[in-house]
Amino acid sequence: MGTNSQNSSAKEFVLFKLPYESNALEPVISKQTVEFHHGKHVQAYINNLNNLIKGTSFENASLEEIVKQSDGGIFNNAAQVWNHEFYFNTFSPKGGGEPSGALANAINKQFGSFENFKKEFNAASVGLFGSGWAWLAKDDSGRLVILKESNAGNPLKAGLTALLGFDVWEHSYYLDYQNRRADHVEALWKIIDWNVVERRFEGK
């Protein structure tokens, strides 16, 4: 993470490129939402981050280092850049279905079944008060955990490995779903690229 977001020669972070066209995730996420979410909201976080780190010890740090070591406004903006790059790279127009292999086994062991995991993850996503993120992460032993994090919170800050993240800030869904967060969350399962999530679990 972060290698696509940083321009080392200019010592500034730049907006990461999407791995698909802005209309590719329709109808789950509209072209308009992708363009506003990625092109406007994330760009604003990047602009803020670049301004905030000037003249600080984070000026030449990687995005991951900033997220792990900073707090306040620097953390909020750095984490949102990291979170969004992670989020957008989770999806594919050919996504959906269920995980396989070691990740599927871990989910079955931890949650009993994929359907039980999905219910718990949906509940965490829908039940988070206000803006924030729902995450599936793993610890160093490979144990899975579902986290509810307010605002810019993420597993990286807690020393965990992020596997899957749902953005439940209103800007991520309001143009398409208005106040129906649950509908948005349910639809996201149709575009998850489980190959990406499995590689994260396996440390690849």
Contacts in CASP RR format, 6 or more apart in sequence:
PFRMAT RR
TARGET T0000
AUTHOR 0000-0000-0000
METHOD contacts of the structure
MODEL  1
MGTNSQNSSAKEFVLFKLPYESNALEPVISKQTVEFHHGKHVQAYINNLN
NLIKGTSFENASLEEIVKQSDGGIFNNAAQVWNHEFYFNTFSPKGGGEPS
GALANAINKQFGSFENFKKEFNAASVGLFGSGWAWLAKDDSGRLVILKES
NAGNPLKAGLTALLGFDVWEHSYYLDYQNRRADHVEALWKIIDWNVVERR
FEGK
1 63 0 8 1.000
1 64 0 8 1.000
1 82 0 8 1.000
1 85 0 8 1.000
1 86 0 8 1.000
2 16 0 8 1.000
2 62 0 8 1.000
2 63 0 8 1.000
2 64 0 8 1.000
2 81 0 8 1.000
2 82 0 8 1.000
2 85 0 8 1.000
4 16 0 8 1.000
4 17 0 8 1.000
4 85 0 8 1.000
5 13 0 8 1.000
5 14 0 8 1.000
5 15 0 8 1.000
5 16 0 8 1.000
5 46 0 8 1.000
5 63 0 8 1.000
5 81 0 8 1.000
5 85 0 8 1.000
6 12 0 8 1.000
6 13 0 8 1.000
6 14 0 8 1.000
6 62 0 8 1.000
6 63 0 8 1.000
7 13 0 8 1.000
7 14 0 8 1.000
11 59 0 8 1.000
11 60 0 8 1.000
12 50 0 8 1.000
13 46 0 8 1.000
13 49 0 8 1.000
13 50 0 8 1.000
13 63 0 8 1.000
13 81 0 8 1.000
14 46 0 8 1.000
15 38 0 8 1.000
15 39 0 8 1.000
15 42 0 8 1.000
15 43 0 8 1.000
15 46 0 8 1.000
16 42 0 8 1.000
16 85 0 8 1.000
16 88 0 8 1.000
18 34 0 8 1.000
18 38 0 8 1.000
18 88 0 8 1.000
19 88 0 8 1.000
19 89 0 8 1.000
19 92 0 8 1.000
20 91 0 8 1.000
20 92 0 8 1.000
20 93 0 8 1.000
22 31 0 8 1.000
22 34 0 8 1.000
22 35 0 8 1.000
22 38 0 8 1.000
23 30 0 8 1.000
23 31 0 8 1.000
23 34 0 8 1.000
24 93 0 8 1.000
25 34 0 8 1.000
25 91 0 8 1.000
25 93 0 8 1.000
25 191 0 8 1.000
28 187 0 8 1.000
28 188 0 8 1.000
28 190 0 8 1.000
28 191 0 8 1.000
29 37 0 8 1.000
29 91 0 8 1.000
29 176 0 8 1.000
29 191 0 8 1.000
30 175 0 8 1.000
30 176 0 8 1.000
32 175 0 8 1.000
33 172 0 8 1.000
33 173 0 8 1.000
33 175 0 8 1.000
33 176 0 8 1.000
36 171 0 8 1.000
36 175 0 8 1.000
37 84 0 8 1.000
37 171 0 8 1.000
37 172 0 8 1.000
38 84 0 8 1.000
38 88 0 8 1.000
41 84 0 8 1.000
41 171 0 8 1.000
42 80 0 8 1.000
42 81 0 8 1.000
42 84 0 8 1.000
42 85 0 8 1.000
45 77 0 8 1.000
45 80 0 8 1.000
45 81 0 8 1.000
45 84 0 8 1.000
46 77 0 8 1.000
46 81 0 8 1.000
48 73 0 8 1.000
48 77 0 8 1.000
49 66 0 8 1.000
49 74 0 8 1.000
49 77 0 8 1.000
49 78 0 8 1.000
49 81 0 8 1.000
52 73 0 8 1.000
52 74 0 8 1.000
52 77 0 8 1.000
53 59 0 8 1.000
53 61 0 8 1.000
53 66 0 8 1.000
53 74 0 8 1.000
56 74 0 8 1.000
58 65 0 8 1.000
58 66 0 8 1.000
58 69 0 8 1.000
58 70 0 8 1.000
58 74 0 8 1.000
58 78 0 8 1.000
61 69 0 8 1.000
63 78 0 8 1.000
63 81 0 8 1.000
63 82 0 8 1.000
64 82 0 8 1.000
64 156 0 8 1.000
66 74 0 8 1.000
66 75 0 8 1.000
66 78 0 8 1.000
67 75 0 8 1.000
67 78 0 8 1.000
67 79 0 8 1.000
67 82 0 8 1.000
67 154 0 8 1.000
67 156 0 8 1.000
67 157 0 8 1.000
68 156 0 8 1.000
68 157 0 8 1.000
68 159 0 8 1.000
70 78 0 8 1.000
75 152 0 8 1.000
75 157 0 8 1.000
76 151 0 8 1.000
76 152 0 8 1.000
77 152 0 8 1.000
79 152 0 8 1.000
79 153 0 8 1.000
79 154 0 8 1.000
79 156 0 8 1.000
79 157 0 8 1.000
80 152 0 8 1.000
82 154 0 8 1.000
82 156 0 8 1.000
83 133 0 8 1.000
83 152 0 8 1.000
83 153 0 8 1.000
83 154 0 8 1.000
83 165 0 8 1.000
83 167 0 8 1.000
84 167 0 8 1.000
86 154 0 8 1.000
86 162 0 8 1.000
86 165 0 8 1.000
87 165 0 8 1.000
87 166 0 8 1.000
87 167 0 8 1.000
89 196 0 8 1.000
90 164 0 8 1.000
90 165 0 8 1.000
90 192 0 8 1.000
90 193 0 8 1.000
90 196 0 8 1.000
90 197 0 8 1.000
91 188 0 8 1.000
91 191 0 8 1.000
91 192 0 8 1.000
91 193 0 8 1.000
92 191 0 8 1.000
92 192 0 8 1.000
92 193 0 8 1.000
92 196 0 8 1.000
93 191 0 8 1.000
94 193 0 8 1.000
95 190 0 8 1.000
95 191 0 8 1.000
95 192 0 8 1.000
95 193 0 8 1.000
95 194 0 8 1.000
96 189 0 8 1.000
96 190 0 8 1.000
96 191 0 8 1.000
96 192 0 8 1.000
96 193 0 8 1.000
96 194 0 8 1.000
97 189 0 8 1.000
97 192 0 8 1.000
97 194 0 8 1.000
98 104 0 8 1.000
98 114 0 8 1.000
98 194 0 8 1.000
99 107 0 8 1.000
99 114 0 8 1.000
99 194 0 8 1.000
99 197 0 8 1.000
99 198 0 8 1.000
100 194 0 8 1.000
100 198 0 8 1.000
101 198 0 8 1.000
102 198 0 8 1.000
102 201 0 8 1.000
102 202 0 8 1.000
103 163 0 8 1.000
103 194 0 8 1.000
103 197 0 8 1.000
103 198 0 8 1.000
103 201 0 8 1.000
103 202 0 8 1.000
104 114 0 8 1.000
106 138 0 8 1.000
106 142 0 8 1.000
106 144 0 8 1.000
106 201 0 8 1.000
107 113 0 8 1.000
107 114 0 8 1.000
107 117 0 8 1.000
107 144 0 8 1.000
108 114 0 8 1.000
110 117 0 8 1.000
110 143 0 8 1.000
110 144 0 8 1.000
111 117 0 8 1.000
111 120 0 8 1.000
111 144 0 8 1.000
117 136 0 8 1.000
118 189 0 8 1.000
120 146 0 8 1.000
121 134 0 8 1.000
121 136 0 8 1.000
121 146 0 8 1.000
121 164 0 8 1.000
121 166 0 8 1.000
122 182 0 8 1.000
122 185 0 8 1.000
122 186 0 8 1.000
124 134 0 8 1.000
124 146 0 8 1.000
124 147 0 8 1.000
124 148 0 8 1.000
125 134 0 8 1.000
125 166 0 8 1.000
125 168 0 8 1.000
125 181 0 8 1.000
125 185 0 8 1.000
126 168 0 8 1.000
126 181 0 8 1.000
126 182 0 8 1.000
126 185 0 8 1.000
127 148 0 8 1.000
128 134 0 8 1.000
128 148 0 8 1.000
128 149 0 8 1.000
128 150 0 8 1.000
128 168 0 8 1.000
129 150 0 8 1.000
130 150 0 8 1.000
130 168 0 8 1.000
131 150 0 8 1.000
131 151 0 8 1.000
131 168 0 8 1.000
131 169 0 8 1.000
131 170 0 8 1.000
132 149 0 8 1.000
132 150 0 8 1.000
132 151 0 8 1.000
132 152 0 8 1.000
132 153 0 8 1.000
132 167 0 8 1.000
132 168 0 8 1.000
132 169 0 8 1.000
133 148 0 8 1.000
133 149 0 8 1.000
133 152 0 8 1.000
133 153 0 8 1.000
133 154 0 8 1.000
133 165 0 8 1.000
133 166 0 8 1.000
133 167 0 8 1.000
133 168 0 8 1.000
134 146 0 8 1.000
134 147 0 8 1.000
134 148 0 8 1.000
134 149 0 8 1.000
134 165 0 8 1.000
134 166 0 8 1.000
134 168 0 8 1.000
135 146 0 8 1.000
135 147 0 8 1.000
135 149 0 8 1.000
135 154 0 8 1.000
135 155 0 8 1.000
135 162 0 8 1.000
135 163 0 8 1.000
135 164 0 8 1.000
135 165 0 8 1.000
135 166 0 8 1.000
136 144 0 8 1.000
136 145 0 8 1.000
136 146 0 8 1.000
136 147 0 8 1.000
136 162 0 8 1.000
136 163 0 8 1.000
136 164 0 8 1.000
136 165 0 8 1.000
136 197 0 8 1.000
137 144 0 8 1.000
137 145 0 8 1.000
137 147 0 8 1.000
137 155 0 8 1.000
137 158 0 8 1.000
137 160 0 8 1.000
137 161 0 8 1.000
137 162 0 8 1.000
137 163 0 8 1.000
138 144 0 8 1.000
138 145 0 8 1.000
138 160 0 8 1.000
138 161 0 8 1.000
138 163 0 8 1.000
138 201 0 8 1.000
139 145 0 8 1.000
139 160 0 8 1.000
139 161 0 8 1.000
144 163 0 8 1.000
145 160 0 8 1.000
147 155 0 8 1.000
147 158 0 8 1.000
147 160 0 8 1.000
154 162 0 8 1.000
155 161 0 8 1.000
155 162 0 8 1.000
156 162 0 8 1.000
161 200 0 8 1.000
161 201 0 8 1.000
161 203 0 8 1.000
162 200 0 8 1.000
163 197 0 8 1.000
163 200 0 8 1.000
163 201 0 8 1.000
164 192 0 8 1.000
164 197 0 8 1.000
166 185 0 8 1.000
166 188 0 8 1.000
168 181 0 8 1.000
168 184 0 8 1.000
168 185 0 8 1.000
172 184 0 8 1.000
173 180 0 8 1.000
173 181 0 8 1.000
173 184 0 8 1.000
176 184 0 8 1.000
177 183 0 8 1.000
177 184 0 8 1.000
177 187 0 8 1.000
END
